[in-house]
């Protein structure tokens, strides 16, 4: 019986003035605290607006991605084929195969930068967006 916890039999009586006394539990809201609070509210609203704009831009870019890539991927492939053909067929005309090579490379970089922008806007969670 020694290991039992002994509960008190009678309730403690708390004085009424101790319950209504809130001076020790209140927070002193001085002038500096109110100014800091308004700055935090402004920053939270600004962060919320930036997240909303980021989400809208990401949605628009994700909508136009298939349309853009349906044009860029065939152009990139055809320019690469034209670059290889011109490299072997007309090696003396530098302008021609430089043009096709730069067009193919620039379209590849455009696709890469577009996907990089999507990953940056989604903060690396693009895989969870697509699945």
Beta strands, then each sheet from edge to edge (+ up, - down):
end
